[in-house]
Amino acid sequence: MLGQVDSVCFGPDAKSALVGVSILHGNTWQGEIRLAHFSQQNDEIIPTNETGPGYFMPCGVSEVDWITPGLTLAAAADDFDIHILSLEPMTTPTGEELVEFCLQSKLSDHDDAVTSVHSIRTHLVSGSFDGTVKTWDVKNLTVPLSTVSVRDGIVWDVKFVNKQSADTILTASQGGGLQLWDLRDSFAKCVSQINKPGTGIASNSVSVSQGNSILFGCGKEDGSVSCYDSRNTSQPMFLKEKLHAAAVHKVTFNPEGTRLASGGDDTRLYVTSVAAENESVPIGTGHSDYIRGLCWKPKLTLDVINDNEAPRLEHILSGSWDKTIRVTKV
């Protein structure tokens, strides 16, 4: 890649992935969003312009996520804006059919750099250095539906808890807070302080499983990784203190919610089982710098090999400040 990879997100068919990169030119950060091609034959991500030109930004990119998979996306950016983009077909002078990124709008309601963005198709949620979280109706992006003041410093990450509803969000913030918010009333209510704000050890990343039960995963500045059951958040299902030798900036559950992957500034990737033994397995990726982008390959019917009882191969896509993206089988 041309710059430090800060975010990766598989496309709906797992044949492509959104990649957000930040590039330092002198003292100025610039950004780019590209569509990388995934070759199933050799399990490699191939960054290429064959799918069309990238989208360049005069600032760094924090996170990218699909709104409508394969068609529209949102990008959290350091210019205080959320960039809403579409993928449009284009034809080259030689007649080749490609796609290009087209800017549809910018959401400019945050007062500082936007750190996180997450979509459930009908709604969008964003977090920022300004200490707030905002939700949006994707059919009307002119003004946010709600604004939540987290009161715990920078909001590093935010996720909707349910893919079918925008009523509840989970936030991770600079003061250490891991908080659950109910947005159904006119004023948002914090319904659970899973990790209390003000502990001093930043909560950098969160993930919400969509398996048989709703689980919350968290990665922290001290390298710790934890998991909570939404039905009882008073005690973690597991807490791996300083699993990583440096900050964890990305955690993500696999599609079944049975394993939690974590990527750290120690260049390491771990996969921790949610089962009783909670075993954490180090996974070799070959990265030589911070891992800041991480996602599992979507569950596809063709992933079942040989027969229904055969184990399904799973793949993790990782992006690093070493300017590479890699796919690892686990």
C-alpha positions in Angstrom: 0.0 0.0 0.0 1.0 3.6 -0.4 0.6 4.5 3.3 0.0 3.3 6.9 -3.1 1.0 6.9 -5.6 2.2 9.6 -8.7 0.3 8.6 -9.8 -2.8 6.5 -13.3 -4.1 5.8 -14.2 -7.1 3.6 -16.7 -6.6 0.8 -20.0 -8.7 0.9 -18.7 -11.4 -1.4 -15.2 -11.5 0.3 -13.6 -11.0 -3.1 -12.7 -7.4 -2.3 -11.9 -5.2 0.7 -12.1 -1.5 1.6 -8.7 -0.3 2.8 -8.2 3.1 4.5 -4.6 4.4 4.6 -2.9 7.5 6.0 0.2 9.0 4.3 2.6 11.5 5.9 3.9 14.1 3.4 6.4 16.3 5.4 4.3 17.5 8.3 0.9 16.9 6.6 -1.2 13.8 6.7 -3.2 12.7 3.6 -5.4 9.8 3.2 -6.7 7.3 0.6 -9.4 4.7 0.4 -8.9 1.9 -2.0 -10.6 -1.3 -3.1 -8.3 -4.2 -2.8 -8.9 -7.5 -4.7 -9.0 -10.8 -2.8 -7.9 -13.9 -4.7 -9.5 -17.0 -3.2 -7.1 -19.3 -5.0 -4.0 -18.4 -3.1 -5.4 -16.7 0.0 -3.7 -13.4 -0.7 -4.9 -9.8 -0.8 -3.7 -8.1 -4.0 -3.8 -4.3 -3.8 -4.6 -3.2 -7.4 -6.0 -0.4 -9.4 -7.8 -2.9 -11.6 -11.0 -2.2 -9.7 -10.7 1.6 -10.3 -9.0 4.7 -8.8 -8.9 5.3 -5.1 -10.4 8.2 -3.2 -7.8 10.8 -2.0 -8.4 13.0 1.1 -6.4 15.9 2.5 -6.3 14.3 5.9 -5.8 11.0 7.6 -8.4 8.2 7.5 -9.4 6.5 10.8 -11.9 3.9 9.8 -14.1 2.8 6.9 -17.3 0.8 6.9 -19.9 -0.2 4.4 -23.3 1.4 4.6 -24.8 -0.7 1.7 -22.1 -3.4 1.1 -20.5 -3.1 -2.3 -22.3 0.2 -3.0 -21.9 2.9 -0.4 -19.5 3.5 2.5 -18.6 5.9 5.3 -15.1 7.0 6.2 -14.1 8.6 9.5 -11.6 11.3 8.8 -9.2 13.7 10.7 -10.8 16.7 9.0 -13.7 16.5 11.5 -15.9 15.0 8.8 -17.5 11.7 7.8 -17.1 11.2 4.1 -20.0 9.4 2.4 -18.9 7.7 -0.8 -20.5 5.5 -3.5 -18.9 3.1 -5.8 -19.9 3.9 -9.4 -19.1 2.0 -12.6 -16.7 3.6 -15.0 -15.3 2.8 -18.4 -11.6 3.4 -19.3 -10.6 4.8 -22.7 -9.6 1.2 -23.6 -13.1 0.0 -22.8 -12.3 -1.7 -19.5 -15.2 -1.7 -17.0 -14.0 -0.6 -13.5 -15.5 1.2 -10.5 -14.6 4.5 -8.9 -15.3 6.2 -5.6 -17.6 9.2 -5.8 -18.2 11.6 -2.9 -21.9 11.9 -2.1 -21.7 14.1 1.0 -19.8 15.1 4.1 -21.2 15.0 7.7 -19.6 17.9 9.5 -21.2 17.9 12.9 -18.2 16.8 15.0 -15.8 19.4 16.4 -12.7 17.4 16.2 -11.2 14.4 14.3 -13.6 11.5 13.8 -12.1 8.3 15.2 -14.8 5.6 14.5 -17.7 4.9 12.3 -20.1 1.9 12.2 -23.1 1.2 10.1 -26.1 -1.2 10.3 -27.3 -0.2 6.8 -30.3 1.9 8.2 -28.2 3.9 10.7 -24.7 5.2 11.2 -22.9 5.9 14.4 -19.6 7.9 14.8 -17.2 8.7 17.6 -14.7 11.6 17.9 -11.8 13.3 19.6 -14.5 15.8 20.7 -15.8 13.3 23.3 -19.2 12.8 21.6 -21.0 10.0 19.7 -23.5 10.8 17.0 -26.1 8.6 15.3 -27.5 9.2 11.8 -30.4 7.9 9.7 -28.8 7.0 6.4 -31.9 8.1 4.5 -31.5 11.6 5.9 -27.9 12.5 6.7 -28.5 16.3 7.0 -28.5 16.3 10.8 -27.7 13.7 13.4 -30.5 11.9 15.2 -28.8 12.0 18.6 -25.6 13.3 20.2 -24.2 11.6 23.3 -21.6 13.3 25.5 -19.5 10.4 26.9 -17.6 12.6 29.4 -14.5 10.4 29.3 -12.2 12.1 26.9 -11.7 10.9 23.3 -14.2 8.3 22.0 -11.9 5.8 20.3 -14.5 3.3 19.2 -18.3 2.9 19.0 -20.5 0.0 17.8 -24.2 -0.6 17.5 -25.2 -3.6 19.7 -27.9 -5.0 17.5 -27.7 -5.2 13.7 -31.4 -4.8 13.5 -31.8 -1.8 15.8 -30.1 1.6 16.5 -31.4 1.7 20.1 -28.2 0.7 21.9 -24.6 1.5 21.4 -21.3 0.5 23.0 -18.5 3.0 23.5 -14.8 2.8 24.3 -13.0 6.0 25.5 -9.7 7.5 26.5 -10.5 7.5 30.3 -10.9 3.7 30.2 -14.7 3.7 29.9 -16.6 0.8 28.3 -20.2 2.0 28.4 -23.6 0.8 27.1 -26.0 3.5 26.1 -29.8 3.4 25.5 -30.8 5.9 22.8 -34.6 5.2 22.8 -35.5 8.3 24.9 -34.8 11.9 23.9 -31.9 11.9 26.3 -29.4 9.0 26.0 -28.9 7.0 29.2 -25.9 5.1 30.2 -27.4 1.8 31.3 -24.1 -0.1 32.1 -20.6 1.0 32.9 -18.8 -2.2 32.1 -15.5 -0.5 32.6 -15.9 2.7 34.6 -14.7 6.0 33.0 -11.7 7.7 34.5 -9.6 4.6 35.2 -6.7 6.0 33.2 -6.1 3.0 30.9 -7.7 3.9 27.6 -10.3 1.5 26.0 -9.2 1.6 22.4 -11.5 -0.8 20.6 -14.8 -2.7 21.0 -16.5 -5.5 19.1 -20.0 -6.9 19.4 -20.7 -10.5 18.5 -23.8 -11.5 16.6 -23.7 -15.2 17.5 -26.1 -17.2 19.8 -25.6 -14.6 22.5 -24.5 -10.9 22.4 -20.9 -10.6 23.6 -18.7 -7.5 24.0 -15.0 -7.6 23.3 -12.6 -4.8 24.4 -8.9 -4.0 23.7 -7.0 -1.6 25.9 -4.0 0.6 25.9 -2.0 -1.7 28.3 -2.3 -4.6 25.9 -5.3 -6.3 27.8 -8.1 -8.0 26.0 -11.5 -8.8 27.6 -14.9 -10.3 26.8 -18.3 -9.8 28.5 -21.7 -11.4 28.1 -24.3 -8.8 27.6 -26.6 -10.6 30.0 -24.2 -10.1 32.9 -21.5 -7.5 32.5 -20.5 -7.3 36.2 -17.7 -9.8 35.6 -15.8 -10.6 32.3 -16.1 -14.0 30.7 -12.3 -13.6 30.4 -9.7 -10.9 31.0 -6.3 -11.4 29.4 -4.2 -8.9 31.2 -1.4 -7.5 29.0 -2.0 -10.3 26.4 -0.2 -8.0 24.0 3.1 -6.3 24.8 1.7 -2.9 23.6 -1.6 -1.2 23.0 -4.5 -3.1 21.4 -6.2 -0.9 18.8 -8.4 -3.5 17.2 -10.6 -6.4 18.4 -13.2 -8.2 16.4 -15.3 -11.3 16.7 -15.6 -14.0 14.1 -19.0 -14.4 12.4 -20.2 -17.1 14.9 -19.1 -15.1 17.9 -16.9 -18.0 19.1 -13.5 -16.4 18.7 -12.1 -12.9 19.4 -9.2 -11.6 17.3 -7.0 -8.8 18.7 -4.3 -6.8 16.9 -1.7 -4.9 18.8 1.0 -2.3 18.5 3.4 -5.1 19.3 2.8 -6.3 15.7 1.1 -9.5 17.1 -2.3 -11.0 16.3 -4.0 -13.3 18.9 -7.2 -15.3 18.5 -8.9 -16.1 21.9 -11.6 -18.7 22.2 -14.8 -17.7 23.9 -15.3 -21.3 25.1 -14.6 -22.3 28.6 -10.8 -22.7 28.2 -10.4 -19.1 26.8 -7.2 -20.2 25.1 -5.3 -17.4 23.3 -3.3 -18.5 20.3 -0.7 -16.2 18.7 -1.1 -16.1 14.9 1.8 -15.2 12.7 1.0 -12.5 10.2 4.4 -11.2 9.1 3.6 -7.6 10.1 6.5 -5.5 11.3 4.6 -2.5 12.6 1.4 -1.6 14.5 -1.7 -3.6 13.5 -4.5 -1.1 13.2 -7.0 -2.8 10.8 -8.6 -6.2 11.4 -11.7 -8.1 10.2 -12.9 -11.6 9.6 -13.9 -12.9 6.3 -17.7 -13.0 6.0 -19.4 -16.4 6.4 -20.1 -17.8 2.9 -21.8 -21.0 2.0 -18.7 -22.1 -0.1 -16.5 -21.9 3.0 -17.9 -25.3 4.1 -15.4 -27.8 2.7 -16.0 -31.5 1.7 -19.2 -31.9 3.8 -21.3 -30.2 6.4 -19.3 -31.8 9.3 -15.9 -30.6 8.0 -14.4 -27.7 9.8 -14.8 -24.4 8.1 -11.6 -22.5 7.2 -11.6 -18.9 8.6 -9.6 -16.0 7.4 -8.6 -12.8 9.1 -7.7 -9.7 7.1 -5.1 -7.4 8.9 -3.7 -4.0 8.0 -0.6 -2.5 9.5 1.5 0.6 9.6 4.1 -1.4 7.8 2.0 -0.5 4.7 0.8 -4.0 4.1 -2.4 -5.9 4.2 -2.4 -9.7 4.8 -4.8 -12.5 5.0 -4.2 -15.2 7.5 -5.9 -18.6 7.8 -6.9 -19.6 11.4 
